[in-house]
Amino acid sequence: MLPVAGLTRLSSCDWPGRLVATVFVQGCPWRCTYCHNPDLIDPRTPGVIDFSEVIQHLEQRHGLLDGVVFTGGEPTGAPSLPAAIAEVVDRGFPVGLHTSGAHPARLTAVLDLVSWVGLDIKGLPQEYPAITGRPRAGQQAYDSLGQVLASGVDYEVRVTADPAHHTADGLTELVAMLRQRGVTNLVLQPVRFGAEASTAAADALLDQIGLPSGVSRR
C-alpha cells in the first residue's frame, strides 16, 4: 500500500498549466539541508491517508482535474508507486511525478506510465554530498536526468538556489552543463524553506545569473 502522507485536493502550482490533485508520498533517502517537507523524510513513518481515499476523491473529480501529481518525500522510494500510478492512469487521469532522481532504476520503471516529470537537480555532481548528506547522490541524480531526457517524456528540470551551497559562478556553470546535456526546460528558483533572509539572499544570487533560451526563473 502506498504510504500517503498527505493529499492536496486541488493545486495549480504542481504541474505547470494544469489543475491537479497532489499526492504526498512518505520517505526520502536524502537529507537535503533546505528540504521543505522534512516531516516526510523518515520512511518508517506510516502513511496517514489510505490510498483508496485518494481514488475515491479522484472518482468525484472527473472533468474537474487535469491530472494527478505524485510528490514527496521521494515518491520513487515506495515499491508500490508503479501500481498506484497505473491505477490512477487506468481511471483516466494523466500523472505527473516530482522526483530528485534518488532511485534511477525505480524511476525507469514508471517513466512509461507518467505524462510529465518535475526533476530537481540540486547542484553540480560534486556538490551533492554536501547538500544531500549522501556520497552517491550526484551519480544517482544525473543518471536519472539522462533517463528522463532519453525517454522523451515532457519534463521540467528545477534548480533551487541556496546561498549556503551555491555561488553565482557555480550556478552559471550548472546551467551551462545542463544545457549541454540537452536540458531545454530549466527553471531556477530561490530556496524558500527557512528564514526570509535566506530567500532574499537566494534571489540576489539568481539576479547574477543570466537566463539563456530555455531557462526561466520562478
ABEGO torsion letter per residue (X at the ends): XBBBABBBABBAAABBGBBBBBBBBBEBABBBAABABAAAABAABBBABBAAAAAAAAAAABGABAEBBBBOEBAAABAAAAAAAAAAAAAGBBBBBBBAGABAAAAAAAAAABABBBBBBAEBAAAAAAAAGBAAAAAAAAAAAAAAAAAGBBBBBBBBBBAAABBAAAAAAAAAAAAAAGBABBBBBBBABEBAAAAAAAAAAAAABBBBBGBBBX
